[in-house]
């Protein structure tokens, strides 16, 4: 991946407008940029953050995430949107975005983050769920859910551990 690619959070209506074309590749039901901006504003107010990989001309990829707490995982960072422009797949942009979110999760507290991924086949009647690392090769027809769980630990190296499996 070109070193001129930078990561930045998109926080304004203008930023979100620039991200619309790439996000639409992931969410094809999005057809109106004005509605998208309003939705982004609502989600931003609720804690959703949109991290973009950009070059000097365009948004190349996006990772949308939020911090949540529930009984199953405790406190965690949930990545609900991850997309890279179709012309740039396999350029390392998605991995770079996920790595940045993992660091954001780690820096959010003294806890570390444990990456886990669940994928769900869109074109199959059954669901396949398995743990994998952010750099794993994912099938092109998969929807990906990444959770960075924040758990106390004395060993910062253990943040690279991966859960074996999840039930959906």
C-alpha positions in Angstrom: 0.0 0.0 0.0 1.2 3.5 -0.8 2.7 5.3 2.1 0.8 8.5 1.2 -2.4 6.8 2.6 -3.4 8.4 5.8 -6.0 7.5 8.4 -8.4 10.0 9.8 -11.8 10.2 11.6 -14.6 11.6 9.5 -16.7 13.9 11.7 -18.4 16.5 9.5 -21.1 16.5 6.9 -18.5 17.2 4.3 -16.3 14.3 5.4 -19.3 12.0 5.4 -20.2 13.1 1.9 -16.7 12.1 0.7 -17.2 8.7 2.2 -20.6 8.0 0.6 -19.3 6.3 -2.5 -17.2 3.8 -0.7 -19.8 3.1 2.0 -22.3 2.5 -0.7 -20.2 -0.4 -2.0 -20.8 -2.1 1.4 -24.3 -0.8 1.9 -25.9 -0.7 -1.6 -29.3 0.2 -0.1 -27.9 3.7 0.5 -29.1 5.8 -2.4 -29.4 9.3 -1.0 -26.4 11.2 0.2 -28.5 13.7 2.3 -30.2 10.8 4.1 -26.7 9.2 4.6 -25.4 12.4 6.2 -28.4 12.6 8.6 -28.0 9.0 9.5 -24.2 9.5 10.1 -25.0 12.5 12.4 -27.4 10.4 14.5 -24.9 7.5 14.8 -22.1 9.9 15.6 -24.1 11.4 18.4 -24.6 7.8 19.7 -20.9 7.1 19.7 -20.3 5.7 16.2 -17.0 6.7 14.7 -16.0 6.4 11.1 -12.3 6.0 10.4 -11.2 6.5 6.8 -8.1 5.6 4.8 -7.5 8.4 2.4 -5.0 9.5 -0.2 -4.7 13.1 -1.4 -7.7 12.6 -3.7 -10.3 10.3 -2.2 -11.5 8.0 0.6 -10.1 4.5 -0.1 -11.6 2.5 2.8 -13.7 2.9 5.9 -14.0 1.3 9.3 -17.1 2.3 11.3 -17.0 1.3 15.0 -18.4 2.1 18.5 -17.6 1.2 22.0 -20.2 -0.9 23.7 -20.8 -2.9 26.9 -22.9 -6.0 27.3 -23.1 -9.1 29.5 -21.4 -11.4 27.0 -18.3 -9.5 26.1 -18.1 -6.8 28.8 -16.6 -3.6 27.3 -15.6 -3.9 23.7 -15.2 -2.0 20.4 -17.6 -3.2 17.8 -16.7 -2.8 14.1 -20.0 -2.8 12.2 -18.7 -1.4 8.9 -15.5 -2.3 7.1 -15.1 -1.6 3.4 -12.3 -0.9 1.0 -12.9 0.5 -2.5 -13.4 -2.5 -4.8 -10.5 -1.4 -7.0 -8.1 -1.6 -4.1 -8.9 -4.9 -2.5 -5.8 -6.9 -1.3 -3.8 -3.7 -0.9 -3.6 -3.9 2.9 -6.0 -1.0 3.5 -8.5 -3.1 5.4 -5.8 -4.6 7.6 -4.4 -1.1 8.3 -7.9 0.2 9.3 -8.5 -2.8 11.6 -5.1 -2.4 13.2 -5.8 1.3 13.8 -9.1 0.4 15.5 -7.4 -2.2 17.6 -4.9 0.4 18.8 -7.8 2.9 19.5 -9.4 0.1 21.6 -6.2 -0.6 23.4 -5.5 3.1 24.1 -9.1 3.7 25.4 -8.2 2.0 28.7 -5.5 0.2 30.5 -7.1 -3.0 29.2 -5.9 -4.6 26.0 -7.9 -5.6 23.0 -8.5 -9.2 21.8 -9.5 -9.4 18.1 -12.1 -11.8 17.0 -14.0 -12.2 13.8 -17.2 -13.8 12.8 -18.2 -14.3 9.3 -21.6 -15.1 7.9 -22.1 -16.5 4.4 -24.6 -14.3 2.5 -25.4 -16.9 0.0 -25.8 -20.0 2.2 -28.6 -21.2 4.3 -26.3 -22.0 7.2 -24.1 -19.7 9.1 -20.4 -20.4 9.5 -18.8 -18.8 12.6 -15.2 -19.0 13.4 -12.4 -17.0 15.0 -9.7 -15.6 12.8 -7.2 -12.8 12.8 -7.7 -9.5 11.1 -5.2 -10.4 8.5 -6.8 -13.7 7.6 -8.0 -14.3 4.1 -11.7 -13.8 4.0 -14.1 -15.2 1.4 -15.4 -12.5 -0.9 -19.1 -13.3 -0.1 -18.7 -12.9 3.6 -20.1 -10.3 5.9 -17.5 -9.6 8.6 -18.1 -8.7 12.2 -15.0 -7.7 14.2 -15.1 -7.3 18.0 -12.2 -6.0 19.9 -12.9 -7.0 23.5 -11.4 -5.0 26.3 -10.2 -7.3 29.1 -7.8 -6.7 31.9 -4.5 -8.4 31.5 -1.0 -8.1 32.9 0.5 -9.3 29.6 0.2 -6.9 26.7 1.3 -9.6 24.3 -1.9 -11.5 25.0 -3.9 -8.9 23.0 -3.0 -10.9 19.9 -4.8 -14.0 21.2 -7.8 -15.0 19.1 -11.0 -16.7 20.4 -11.5 -20.1 18.8 -15.2 -19.9 17.9 -18.5 -18.0 18.5 -22.1 -18.9 18.2 -24.2 -16.4 16.2 
